[in-house]
Amino acid sequence: MIINSVDRALDIIILLYEEEKEMGVSDIADRLNTYKSTIHRTLVTLEGKGFVKKNPDTEKYWLGMKLHAIGMLINNNLPIKKIIKPYCDELHRKFGEVVNASVLDKSDKDHLKGHIIYKAYDSTQLLIVNPPEGAGSPCYGSSVGKCLLAFNHIDFEKYKDVKLMKYTDKTIDNWDELIDKLKEIREKGYAIDDEELEVGLTCIGAPVLDKNNRAIAAISLSGPTQRMRAGDFEEKIRAVVETAQEISKQFR
């Protein structure tokens, strides 16, 4: 049995999360096809609990710090994160580049995202630290995301009407091309983000597989293209793949 008021409150939180920006009462009401007065009362209730916050300058709402605190608590206590962390730290120490660990996020009905659960980096890498832990990015553009898509059972027919945004000239924005690329990734066992989300940034990703060869996570090594594609690029690929394989042994 669904409780309508709770369902509506969660719809508002999910909408703000998916839009990644402040929204006004009218915008939210239009998107959720609900009366403005009802949305306003729900927002006031959520704000009272710290789940949303109203910007006094714009009169619009955004996600509150209570959600951030809950998300950080969950993230910091994820068993998978605790297992992956030392391997990511070692990979970071070896090459001095940013290492991400992500899991598949299906909460957005239109897009499949990679949700970052851990990031290994140092203070000299501020320019490529974003997105931070807890953030999500479209799977089709990132190396970890493509690994998560390639090594999971996903009905892509459900998503083929969704437009793939082109972030750079190299972003794959065609579903047929993407599906062909995922087949190639399954054969190779790793994926490359060749400046597909950000010009000048190259990432190498590999899947963390369970006993059924399903990707429960993926890891990546990321850095400036010129540095990543130096003479040891193949060594970096082997190291990422081998690290992912070592982590996979913990889940089999």
C-alpha positions as CSV (number, residue, x, y, z in Angstrom):
1,M,0.0,0.0,0.0
2,I,1.5,3.4,-1.1
3,I,1.2,6.4,1.2
4,N,0.5,9.3,-1.2
5,S,2.2,12.0,0.9
6,V,5.3,10.0,1.4
7,D,5.4,9.0,-2.3
8,R,5.0,12.7,-3.3
9,A,7.8,13.8,-0.9
10,L,10.2,11.2,-2.4
11,D,9.2,12.2,-5.9
12,I,10.3,15.8,-5.1
13,I,13.6,14.6,-3.7
14,I,14.3,12.4,-6.7
15,L,13.3,15.2,-9.1
16,L,15.8,17.6,-7.5
17,Y,18.5,14.9,-7.5
18,E,17.9,14.2,-11.2
19,E,17.7,17.8,-12.3
20,E,20.9,18.7,-10.3
21,K,19.7,22.3,-9.8
22,E,17.3,24.5,-7.7
23,M,13.7,24.4,-8.7
24,G,10.7,26.6,-7.9
25,V,7.3,25.4,-6.6
26,S,5.7,26.0,-10.0
27,D,8.4,24.0,-11.9
28,I,8.1,21.1,-9.5
29,A,4.3,21.1,-9.6
30,D,4.4,21.1,-13.4
31,R,6.9,18.3,-13.6
32,L,5.0,16.1,-11.1
33,N,1.6,17.1,-12.4
34,T,0.4,18.1,-8.9
35,Y,-1.2,21.2,-7.4
36,K,1.2,24.0,-6.4
37,S,-0.4,24.2,-2.9
38,T,0.2,20.5,-2.4
39,I,3.8,20.8,-3.5
40,H,4.4,23.8,-1.3
41,R,3.1,22.1,1.8
42,T,5.3,19.1,1.1
43,L,8.3,21.3,0.6
44,V,7.7,23.1,3.8
45,T,7.5,19.7,5.6
46,L,10.7,18.5,4.0
47,E,12.5,21.8,4.8
48,G,11.5,21.4,8.4
49,K,13.3,18.1,8.5
50,G,16.4,19.4,6.6
51,F,15.8,17.3,3.5
52,V,15.4,20.4,1.3
53,K,16.5,24.0,1.7
54,K,14.9,27.2,0.3
55,N,17.2,29.8,-1.3
56,P,15.9,33.1,0.1
57,D,17.4,35.0,-2.9
58,T,15.7,32.8,-5.6
59,E,12.7,31.4,-3.7
60,K,13.7,28.1,-5.1
61,Y,14.5,24.7,-3.4
62,W,17.5,22.4,-3.4
63,L,18.4,19.3,-1.5
64,G,19.3,19.8,2.1
65,M,22.2,18.9,4.3
66,K,20.3,16.1,6.0
67,L,20.4,14.2,2.8
68,H,24.1,14.9,2.4
69,A,24.7,13.6,5.9
70,I,22.7,10.4,5.3
71,G,24.4,9.8,2.0
72,M,27.9,10.2,3.5
73,L,27.0,7.8,6.3
74,I,25.8,5.2,3.9
75,N,28.8,5.8,1.6
76,N,31.3,5.5,4.4
77,N,29.8,2.3,5.6
78,L,29.3,0.4,2.4
79,P,31.0,-3.0,2.7
80,I,32.1,-2.9,-0.9
81,K,33.8,0.5,-0.4
82,K,35.8,-0.9,2.5
83,I,37.0,-3.8,0.4
84,I,37.8,-1.7,-2.7
85,K,39.6,1.2,-0.9
86,P,43.0,-0.3,-0.2
87,Y,43.3,-1.6,-3.8
88,C,42.4,1.9,-5.1
89,D,44.9,3.5,-2.8
90,E,47.7,1.3,-4.0
91,L,46.8,2.0,-7.7
92,H,46.9,5.7,-6.9
93,R,50.3,5.4,-5.2
94,K,51.8,3.5,-8.1
95,F,50.9,6.0,-10.8
96,G,50.0,9.2,-8.9
97,E,46.7,9.6,-10.8
98,V,43.2,9.8,-9.6
99,V,41.4,6.5,-9.0
100,N,37.6,6.2,-8.9
101,A,35.4,3.3,-7.8
102,S,31.8,3.4,-9.0
103,V,28.6,1.3,-8.8
104,L,25.6,1.3,-11.2
105,D,22.8,3.7,-10.3
106,K,19.4,2.9,-11.8
107,S,17.4,5.5,-9.8
108,D,17.0,7.8,-12.8
109,K,14.3,6.4,-15.0
110,D,15.9,7.8,-18.2
111,H,19.6,7.4,-17.6
112,L,21.9,4.8,-16.2
113,K,24.6,6.5,-14.1
114,G,27.9,5.5,-12.5
115,H,27.7,6.5,-8.8
116,I,31.2,7.2,-7.2
117,I,31.6,5.4,-3.9
118,Y,35.4,6.1,-3.5
119,K,38.0,8.4,-4.9
120,A,41.8,8.2,-4.3
121,Y,43.7,11.4,-5.1
122,D,46.0,13.9,-3.6
123,S,45.8,17.7,-3.2
124,T,47.8,18.4,-6.3
125,Q,45.0,17.0,-8.5
126,L,42.3,19.5,-7.6
127,L,41.6,20.1,-11.3
128,I,40.5,16.5,-11.9
129,V,39.0,15.6,-8.5
130,N,35.4,16.4,-9.7
131,P,32.9,14.9,-9.6
132,P,33.3,14.1,-5.9
133,E,32.4,11.0,-4.0
134,G,28.6,10.5,-4.0
135,A,28.2,12.1,-7.5
136,G,26.8,10.4,-10.5
137,S,27.7,10.7,-14.2
138,P,26.2,9.2,-17.4
139,C,27.6,5.7,-17.9
140,Y,27.9,6.0,-21.7
141,G,30.7,8.6,-21.4
142,S,32.9,7.3,-18.7
143,S,35.2,4.3,-18.6
144,V,33.8,3.0,-15.3
145,G,30.3,3.6,-16.6
146,K,30.8,1.7,-19.8
147,C,32.2,-1.3,-17.8
148,L,29.1,-1.2,-15.6
149,L,26.9,-1.3,-18.7
150,A,29.0,-3.9,-20.5
151,F,29.1,-6.4,-17.7
152,N,25.4,-6.2,-16.5
153,H,22.2,-7.6,-17.9
154,I,20.5,-4.5,-19.2
155,D,17.6,-4.2,-21.6
156,F,18.8,-1.3,-23.7
157,E,15.6,-1.2,-25.7
158,K,14.0,0.5,-22.7
159,Y,16.5,3.4,-23.1
160,K,16.8,3.8,-26.9
161,D,14.4,6.7,-27.0
162,V,16.6,8.6,-24.6
163,K,18.9,11.1,-26.3
164,L,22.6,10.7,-25.5
165,M,24.1,14.1,-24.8
166,K,27.3,14.9,-26.6
167,Y,29.8,16.3,-24.1
168,T,32.8,16.5,-26.4
169,D,33.4,15.7,-30.1
170,K,34.4,12.2,-29.0
171,T,31.3,11.3,-26.9
172,I,29.3,8.4,-28.3
173,D,25.8,9.7,-28.9
174,N,24.4,6.9,-30.9
175,W,22.8,3.8,-29.2
176,D,23.9,1.3,-31.9
177,E,27.5,2.6,-31.7
178,L,27.4,2.4,-27.9
179,I,26.1,-1.2,-27.9
180,D,28.9,-2.2,-30.4
181,K,31.4,-0.5,-28.1
182,L,30.1,-2.4,-25.1
183,K,30.6,-5.7,-26.9
184,E,34.2,-4.7,-27.6
185,I,34.7,-3.9,-23.9
186,R,33.4,-7.3,-22.9
187,E,35.9,-8.9,-25.2
188,K,38.9,-6.8,-24.0
189,G,37.9,-6.7,-20.3
190,Y,38.5,-2.9,-19.9
191,A,37.2,0.4,-21.2
192,I,38.8,3.7,-22.2
193,D,37.3,7.2,-21.7
194,D,39.1,9.0,-24.6
195,E,38.2,12.6,-23.7
196,E,34.5,11.7,-24.0
197,L,33.2,13.6,-21.0
198,E,36.0,16.2,-20.7
199,V,38.5,17.4,-23.2
200,G,42.0,16.7,-22.0
201,L,41.0,13.9,-19.6
202,T,41.7,10.2,-20.3
203,C,40.5,7.3,-18.1
204,I,41.1,3.6,-18.0
205,G,38.3,1.5,-16.4
206,A,37.9,-2.2,-15.5
207,P,35.0,-4.1,-14.0
208,V,34.8,-5.7,-10.5
209,L,33.0,-8.9,-11.2
210,D,31.1,-11.3,-8.9
211,K,30.9,-15.1,-9.3
212,N,28.3,-14.7,-12.1
213,N,30.7,-12.3,-14.0
214,R,28.3,-9.4,-13.3
215,A,29.9,-6.0,-12.6
216,I,29.1,-5.0,-9.0
217,A,31.5,-2.1,-9.4
218,A,34.2,-0.7,-11.6
219,I,37.4,1.2,-11.0
220,S,39.3,3.7,-13.2
221,L,42.6,5.5,-13.4
222,S,42.2,9.1,-14.6
223,G,44.5,11.9,-15.6
224,P,45.5,14.5,-18.2
225,T,45.6,12.8,-21.6
226,Q,49.2,13.8,-22.3
227,R,50.4,12.2,-19.1
228,M,48.1,9.2,-19.2
229,R,49.1,8.3,-22.8
230,A,52.8,8.6,-22.1
231,G,55.0,5.6,-22.8
232,D,53.6,3.5,-19.9
233,F,49.9,3.6,-21.2
234,E,49.8,-0.2,-21.7
235,E,51.3,-0.7,-18.3
236,K,48.5,1.4,-16.8
237,I,45.9,-0.6,-18.6
238,R,47.4,-3.9,-17.3
239,A,47.6,-2.5,-13.7
240,V,43.9,-1.3,-13.8
241,V,42.7,-4.7,-15.1
242,E,44.8,-6.7,-12.7
243,T,43.7,-4.5,-9.7
244,A,40.0,-5.1,-10.7
245,Q,40.7,-8.8,-11.0
246,E,42.2,-8.9,-7.5
247,I,39.2,-7.1,-6.1
248,S,36.9,-9.4,-7.9
249,K,38.4,-12.4,-6.1
250,Q,37.0,-11.0,-2.8
251,F,33.4,-11.4,-4.2
252,R,33.6,-14.9,-5.6
